[in-house]
Amino acid sequence: MSAPRLTPWFPPTVNPSRPGLYRAQEMGMRCNCCWIDLEFRGGEWFSTQCSPGYFRTHFFTRNLRHWRGLASEPKAKP
């Protein structure tokens, strides 16, 4: 299976056009090989790092270096 095609990195001043999960880098991350997963919904970022699957914690935009997402819609499962 090939890796999904991703968008370029966007600055935190640009919001995603739709809610969902995105790859993101915190301010301290300087490489392009590491990222965290953040959820964007209701105009805000949320992290699942503390308790994945249980609750989401607010992630402050000032801590966000940049983000990226899928470059195209994933194929629907049959």
N, C-alpha and C positions, 0 to 999 in steps of 0.2 A: 504494500500500500504506500502510495506517495504522500509526502507532506502536503498539507493544504496550502494554497496560494494565499499570501497575506498582503495587506495594504502596506504602504510605507508607514513609518512612525509619524504620529500626529502630536503636536504640542498640547498641553492641558487646556489651552485657551479654545481649542476646537472640540466640541462635543460630538460623540457618535450620532449618526442619524437614526439609529434604532436601539432599543434596549437589548441587552444580552451580555455574554461573557467576552472579555477582551484580554489580550496580553498587555501588560503594563510594566513600566519600570519606575521604581521609586527614585528620588533625587540622588541617593547614594550609588545607584547602579550606573556604571560608565561603559559597560561592554554591550554588545548586541546579542550575546548568547544566553543571558539570564533574564528572567521576567517573573512576574507574579500574575495570577489570574484575578481580575477584578470584574465585578458586575456593574453595568451601567443601567440605571432605571430611575425614572422620575427626575431626570436632570442631575443625578448625583451618583457618585461612585461608592461601591460597597465591596468589602473584602470578606472572603470565607476562610481566611487563613487560621483564625482562632479556633473555630469549631466547624469544620466543613460539614455541610449537610444539616446543621442545626439552626444556626442563626447567622445573620450577616452584620458586620460592624461597618459603620460609616468610615469611608476613606477620604481624607481631606485633599482637595485638589492641589493645595500648596505643596503636598508631599509627592505629587505626580510629576515625573520627568517627561514621559510621553507614553503613548498607547498605540496599539494596532489591532486590527481585526481581520476577519476573513475577507478576501477580495471578491468573492462571489458567494451566492447562496449555496449552502450545502445541499446535496441531493437528498430528496425525501426518501425515507425508507419505505419499502413496499408494505 
